[in-house]
Amino acid sequence: MIIITWQAVVFFILLQLAILLKYYRETAKYHVEMKELRNNYSTMLSQKKSSEVRVGKIGENLAPFLSAWPYNPSTFRFLGHPVDGIQFTKDEIIFIEIKTGKSKLTKSQRLARDLVNAGKVSFATFRVNEDGAALIREDIEDL
């Protein structure tokens, strides 16, 4: 018959606590390292997105002056939002969105495209004079 003294029980309990404390400290160290890795990843991702935005802005500003641009760059007008600009030709007016890389149309850009494709485009004049101001819409039938 084995007789376990209270000193042996306390020794084994303290031994288990020491082992648990060791693993707790290692786990805490890994949590700190993981937090640093997450922060570093977030920083790098933010920098990457910022770089992509800068490259996109540069591309938007240079595109009309590239040799591949199919129109006269002097008749292109920058808008900025929701589309990058309007190209005027003798036969048509073209809304142009310039994209770089794998970027896609935003929701507002898709809406603008869909409205143009549905023929929901009109012309208006905002007249300002000494009597006040007024918006005058001109439908295609009026022209």
C-alpha positions as protocol buffer text, in pm:
chain_id: "A"
residue {
  index: 1
  type: MET
  ca { x: 0 y: 0 z: 0 }
}
residue {
  index: 2
  type: ILE
  ca { x: 131 y: 340 z: -105 }
}
residue {
  index: 3
  type: ILE
  ca { x: 107 y: 618 z: 142 }
}
residue {
  index: 4
  type: ILE
  ca { x: 110 y: 965 z: -8 }
}
residue {
  index: 5
  type: THR
  ca { x: 213 y: 1238 z: 222 }
}
residue {
  index: 6
  type: TRP
  ca { x: 79 y: 1588 z: 198 }
}
residue {
  index: 7
  type: GLN
  ca { x: 427 y: 1707 z: 101 }
}
residue {
  index: 8
  type: ALA
  ca { x: 417 y: 1481 z: -208 }
}
residue {
  index: 9
  type: VAL
  ca { x: 72 y: 1611 z: -305 }
}
residue {
  index: 10
  type: VAL
  ca { x: 189 y: 1971 z: -268 }
}
residue {
  index: 11
  type: PHE
  ca { x: 504 y: 1890 z: -468 }
}
residue {
  index: 12
  type: PHE
  ca { x: 301 y: 1743 z: -757 }
}
residue {
  index: 13
  type: ILE
  ca { x: 55 y: 2033 z: -750 }
}
residue {
  index: 14
  type: LEU
  ca { x: 341 y: 2283 z: -758 }
}
residue {
  index: 15
  type: LEU
  ca { x: 505 y: 2086 z: -1037 }
}
residue {
  index: 16
  type: GLN
  ca { x: 182 y: 2098 z: -1241 }
}
residue {
  index: 17
  type: LEU
  ca { x: 145 y: 2472 z: -1172 }
}
residue {
  index: 18
  type: ALA
  ca { x: 505 y: 2532 z: -1285 }
}
residue {
  index: 19
  type: ILE
  ca { x: 438 y: 2342 z: -1610 }
}
residue {
  index: 20
  type: LEU
  ca { x: 113 y: 2534 z: -1668 }
}
residue {
  index: 21
  type: LEU
  ca { x: 288 y: 2866 z: -1598 }
}
residue {
  index: 22
  type: LYS
  ca { x: 563 y: 2777 z: -1847 }
}
residue {
  index: 23
  type: TYR
  ca { x: 306 y: 2699 z: -2119 }
}
residue {
  index: 24
  type: TYR
  ca { x: 106 y: 3011 z: -2032 }
}
residue {
  index: 25
  type: ARG
  ca { x: 415 y: 3229 z: -2073 }
}
residue {
  index: 26
  type: GLU
  ca { x: 500 y: 3064 z: -2407 }
}
residue {
  index: 27
  type: THR
  ca { x: 141 y: 3105 z: -2526 }
}
residue {
  index: 28
  type: ALA
  ca { x: 140 y: 3469 z: -2418 }
}
residue {
  index: 29
  type: LYS
  ca { x: 467 y: 3521 z: -2606 }
}
residue {
  index: 30
  type: TYR
  ca { x: 311 y: 3369 z: -2921 }
}
residue {
  index: 31
  type: HIS
  ca { x: 4 y: 3591 z: -2879 }
}
residue {
  index: 32
  type: VAL
  ca { x: 228 y: 3898 z: -2870 }
}
residue {
  index: 33
  type: GLU
  ca { x: 414 y: 3776 z: -3180 }
}
residue {
  index: 34
  type: MET
  ca { x: 85 y: 3708 z: -3360 }
}
residue {
  index: 35
  type: LYS
  ca { x: -39 y: 4057 z: -3272 }
}
residue {
  index: 36
  type: GLU
  ca { x: 281 y: 4207 z: -3415 }
}
residue {
  index: 37
  type: LEU
  ca { x: 243 y: 3997 z: -3731 }
}
residue {
  index: 38
  type: ARG
  ca { x: -119 y: 4109 z: -3771 }
}
residue {
  index: 39
  type: ASN
  ca { x: -17 y: 4473 z: -3725 }
}
residue {
  index: 40
  type: ASN
  ca { x: 268 y: 4435 z: -3975 }
}
residue {
  index: 41
  type: TYR
  ca { x: 32 y: 4268 z: -4223 }
}
residue {
  index: 42
  type: SER
  ca { x: -225 y: 4546 z: -4182 }
}
residue {
  index: 43
  type: THR
  ca { x: 43 y: 4810 z: -4236 }
}
residue {
  index: 44
  type: MET
  ca { x: 176 y: 4638 z: -4547 }
}
residue {
  index: 45
  type: LEU
  ca { x: -175 y: 4589 z: -4684 }
}
residue {
  index: 46
  type: SER
  ca { x: -254 y: 4956 z: -4625 }
}
residue {
  index: 47
  type: GLN
  ca { x: 69 y: 5061 z: -4797 }
}
residue {
  index: 48
  type: LYS
  ca { x: -6 y: 4830 z: -5091 }
}
residue {
  index: 49
  type: LYS
  ca { x: -356 y: 4973 z: -5133 }
}
residue {
  index: 50
  type: SER
  ca { x: -219 y: 5327 z: -5107 }
}
residue {
  index: 51
  type: SER
  ca { x: 38 y: 5249 z: -5377 }
}
residue {
  index: 52
  type: GLU
  ca { x: -233 y: 5103 z: -5600 }
}
residue {
  index: 53
  type: VAL
  ca { x: -441 y: 5417 z: -5559 }
}
residue {
  index: 54
  type: ARG
  ca { x: -141 y: 5637 z: -5647 }
}
residue {
  index: 55
  type: VAL
  ca { x: -63 y: 5424 z: -5955 }
}
residue {
  index: 56
  type: GLY
  ca { x: -430 y: 5446 z: -6055 }
}
residue {
  index: 57
  type: LYS
  ca { x: -432 y: 5825 z: -6024 }
}
residue {
  index: 58
  type: ILE
  ca { x: -114 y: 5850 z: -6230 }
}
residue {
  index: 59
  type: GLY
  ca { x: -264 y: 5617 z: -6492 }
}
residue {
  index: 60
  type: GLU
  ca { x: -584 y: 5823 z: -6507 }
}
residue {
  index: 61
  type: ASN
  ca { x: -389 y: 6143 z: -6568 }
}
residue {
  index: 62
  type: LEU
  ca { x: -152 y: 5994 z: -6825 }
}
residue {
  index: 63
  type: ALA
  ca { x: -390 y: 5771 z: -7022 }
}
residue {
  index: 64
  type: PRO
  ca { x: -522 y: 6037 z: -7262 }
}
residue {
  index: 65
  type: PHE
  ca { x: -163 y: 6120 z: -7360 }
}
residue {
  index: 66
  type: LEU
  ca { x: -50 y: 5763 z: -7431 }
}
residue {
  index: 67
  type: SER
  ca { x: 0 y: 5665 z: -7794 }
}
residue {
  index: 68
  type: ALA
  ca { x: -267 y: 5394 z: -7754 }
}
residue {
  index: 69
  type: TRP
  ca { x: -535 y: 5655 z: -7667 }
}
residue {
  index: 70
  type: PRO
  ca { x: -776 y: 5636 z: -7963 }
}
residue {
  index: 71
  type: TYR
  ca { x: -900 y: 5996 z: -7943 }
}
residue {
  index: 72
  type: ASN
  ca { x: -767 y: 6349 z: -7947 }
}
residue {
  index: 73
  type: PRO
  ca { x: -642 y: 6410 z: -7591 }
}
residue {
  index: 74
  type: SER
  ca { x: -713 y: 6782 z: -7617 }
}
residue {
  index: 75
  type: THR
  ca { x: -1088 y: 6711 z: -7634 }
}
residue {
  index: 76
  type: PHE
  ca { x: -1087 y: 6492 z: -7321 }
}
residue {
  index: 77
  type: ARG
  ca { x: -1213 y: 6656 z: -7003 }
}
residue {
  index: 78
  type: PHE
  ca { x: -1137 y: 6515 z: -6660 }
}
residue {
  index: 79
  type: LEU
  ca { x: -1430 y: 6481 z: -6421 }
}
residue {
  index: 80
  type: GLY
  ca { x: -1298 y: 6259 z: -6144 }
}
residue {
  index: 81
  type: HIS
  ca { x: -1616 y: 6106 z: -6007 }
}
residue {
  index: 82
  type: PRO
  ca { x: -1813 y: 5892 z: -6077 }
}
residue {
  index: 83
  type: VAL
  ca { x: -1629 y: 5856 z: -6409 }
}
residue {
  index: 84
  type: ASP
  ca { x: -1283 y: 5984 z: -6491 }
}
residue {
  index: 85
  type: GLY
  ca { x: -1382 y: 6198 z: -6784 }
}
residue {
  index: 86
  type: ILE
  ca { x: -1569 y: 6279 z: -7100 }
}
residue {
  index: 87
  type: GLN
  ca { x: -1424 y: 6245 z: -7447 }
}
residue {
  index: 88
  type: PHE
  ca { x: -1576 y: 6472 z: -7712 }
}
residue {
  index: 89
  type: THR
  ca { x: -1560 y: 6370 z: -8078 }
}
residue {
  index: 90
  type: LYS
  ca { x: -1740 y: 6499 z: -8387 }
}
residue {
  index: 91
  type: ASP
  ca { x: -1994 y: 6216 z: -8369 }
}
residue {
  index: 92
  type: GLU
  ca { x: -2039 y: 6139 z: -8002 }
}
residue {
  index: 93
  type: ILE
  ca { x: -1971 y: 6213 z: -7639 }
}
residue {
  index: 94
  type: ILE
  ca { x: -1809 y: 5924 z: -7455 }
}
residue {
  index: 95
  type: PHE
  ca { x: -1796 y: 5881 z: -7077 }
}
residue {
  index: 96
  type: ILE
  ca { x: -1463 y: 5716 z: -7000 }
}
residue {
  index: 97
  type: GLU
  ca { x: -1352 y: 5538 z: -6686 }
}
residue {
  index: 98
  type: ILE
  ca { x: -978 y: 5464 z: -6680 }
}
residue {
  index: 99
  type: LYS
  ca { x: -875 y: 5153 z: -6485 }
}
residue {
  index: 100
  type: THR
  ca { x: -532 y: 5015 z: -6400 }
}
residue {
  index: 101
  type: GLY
  ca { x: -439 y: 4663 z: -6304 }
}
residue {
  index: 102
  type: LYS
  ca { x: -731 y: 4444 z: -6208 }
}
residue {
  index: 103
  type: SER
  ca { x: -948 y: 4721 z: -6066 }
}
residue {
  index: 104
  type: LYS
  ca { x: -1320 y: 4699 z: -6133 }
}
residue {
  index: 105
  type: LEU
  ca { x: -1601 y: 4948 z: -6177 }
}
residue {
  index: 106
  type: THR
  ca { x: -1749 y: 5080 z: -5853 }
}
residue {
  index: 107
  type: LYS
  ca { x: -2121 y: 5067 z: -5784 }
}
residue {
  index: 108
  type: SER
  ca { x: -2169 y: 5431 z: -5892 }
}
residue {
  index: 109
  type: GLN
  ca { x: -1965 y: 5371 z: -6209 }
}
residue {
  index: 110
  type: ARG
  ca { x: -2176 y: 5067 z: -6299 }
}
residue {
  index: 111
  type: LEU
  ca { x: -2490 y: 5276 z: -6241 }
}
residue {
  index: 112
  type: ALA
  ca { x: -2358 y: 5552 z: -6471 }
}
residue {
  index: 113
  type: ARG
  ca { x: -2274 y: 5292 z: -6738 }
}
residue {
  index: 114
  type: ASP
  ca { x: -2619 y: 5135 z: -6711 }
}
residue {
  index: 115
  type: LEU
  ca { x: -2797 y: 5473 z: -6734 }
}
residue {
  index: 116
  type: VAL
  ca { x: -2599 y: 5563 z: -7047 }
}
residue {
  index: 117
  type: ASN
  ca { x: -2668 y: 5222 z: -7200 }
}
residue {
  index: 118
  type: ALA
  ca { x: -3040 y: 5266 z: -7126 }
}
residue {
  index: 119
  type: GLY
  ca { x: -3038 y: 5600 z: -7306 }
}
residue {
  index: 120
  type: LYS
  ca { x: -3117 y: 5794 z: -6989 }
}
residue {
  index: 121
  type: VAL
  ca { x: -2888 y: 6082 z: -7079 }
}
residue {
  index: 122
  type: SER
  ca { x: -3005 y: 6439 z: -7124 }
}
residue {
  index: 123
  type: PHE
  ca { x: -2871 y: 6790 z: -7165 }
}
residue {
  index: 124
  type: ALA
  ca { x: -2952 y: 7087 z: -6943 }
}
residue {
  index: 125
  type: THR
  ca { x: -2855 y: 7450 z: -6916 }
}
residue {
  index: 126
  type: PHE
  ca { x: -2837 y: 7628 z: -6583 }
}
residue {
  index: 127
  type: ARG
  ca { x: -2910 y: 7992 z: -6661 }
}
residue {
  index: 128
  type: VAL
  ca { x: -2802 y: 8265 z: -6415 }
}
residue {
  index: 129
  type: ASN
  ca { x: -2896 y: 8630 z: -6469 }
}
residue {
  index: 130
  type: GLU
  ca { x: -3013 y: 8940 z: -6281 }
}
residue {
  index: 131
  type: ASP
  ca { x: -3362 y: 8789 z: -6238 }
}
residue {
  index: 132
  type: GLY
  ca { x: -3232 y: 8477 z: -6066 }
}
residue {
  index: 133
  type: ALA
  ca { x: -3137 y: 8131 z: -6183 }
}
residue {
  index: 134
  type: ALA
  ca { x: -3315 y: 7845 z: -6354 }
}
residue {
  index: 135
  type: LEU
  ca { x: -3239 y: 7498 z: -6485 }
}
residue {
  index: 136
  type: ILE
  ca { x: -3359 y: 7436 z: -6838 }
}
residue {
  index: 137
  type: ARG
  ca { x: -3365 y: 7073 z: -6948 }
}
residue {
  index: 138
  type: GLU
  ca { x: -3356 y: 7006 z: -7317 }
}
residue {
  index: 139
  type: ASP
  ca { x: -3497 y: 6675 z: -7432 }
}
residue {
  index: 140
  type: ILE
  ca { x: -3366 y: 6516 z: -7747 }
}
residue {
  index: 141
  type: GLU
  ca { x: -3700 y: 6585 z: -7920 }
}
residue {
  index: 142
  type: ASP
  ca { x: -3654 y: 6961 z: -7849 }
}
residue {
  index: 143
  type: LEU
  ca { x: -3322 y: 6980 z: -8031 }
}
